[in-house]
Amino acid sequence: MPLWPSLRRVFADQAFRRLLAVFVANGIAAALPATLFLFFVADVLQAESASGWLLALYFVAGAASLPLWVRLSAAYGRSMAWLAAMLLAMVAFAGASLLGPGDVWPFALICIASGLALGADLALPAAIAADLGERQGQAGACFGVWNFVAKLNLALAAGLALPLLGQLDYVPGGTGGLPALTFTYALLPLAFKALAAGLLWRWRHSLELSS
């Protein structure tokens, strides 16, 4: 089937458009701290040597949480399970905004919490998108759009975070602009995550119908 008619059918589905809107807001919220993680650990926590195991802790927590989110989605629906993960991530972002030099162990707990939320981000929205694609008979086109938007989230986050930090006088390895780094690492993602959670709550019923 030609590409353009397939894409038109994909974007004609209101539920898929809504899912993409939630996915973009949530994806930017996740990509911002991922882009700035090393800067935050080195300059705000002043614990550059801990960055490796903290990052490993985040990904291990994400992988370990996958069975949990699958069970929760089976019990309560994918949208509600994903919403719970967003709320957990919001708590983690809020906690990160309060940290300063030497707060490595509190940040380790935040890495675990945000890693647990990552497991839901990896499993649940893609599962909803797959169901929508199957319902339309456009699984291939949906998969292509989904991958493109996932990459776009990373580009948008980098394009937003790095110029913003430059404008706010943050220089990696320096002592200036650290409040700006904390804002961009923790509070700006919190705002995007709150937007994603609000949209998901509003549209949860139409997305749950596809579960």
VENZI-V937147 format. One line per field, one symbol per residue. psi: psi as a letter, one per 20 degrees, with the letter a starting at -180 (. if undefined). burial: # if it has 9 or more other ideal C-beta (glycine too) atoms within 8 Angstrom, else .. Layout:
BEGIN
psi=???
burial=???
END
This chain:
BEGIN
psi=pqgghghghgiioghhggghgghgghhghhhghhhjghgggghgillhiihghgghgghghgghighghgghhhhiqhghghghhghghhgggghhiirapilgghhghhhgghgghhgghhgghhgghgggghhiklgggggggghghghhgggggghggghghghjkpppiaiqjhhhggghhghghgghhhggggggghjhghhhhi.
burial=.....##.###.#.#######################.#######.#..##..##.######..##.###.##...#####################.#...##.################.###########..#.##.###.##..##.###.###.###.##..#.#......##.##################.##..##.###.##
END
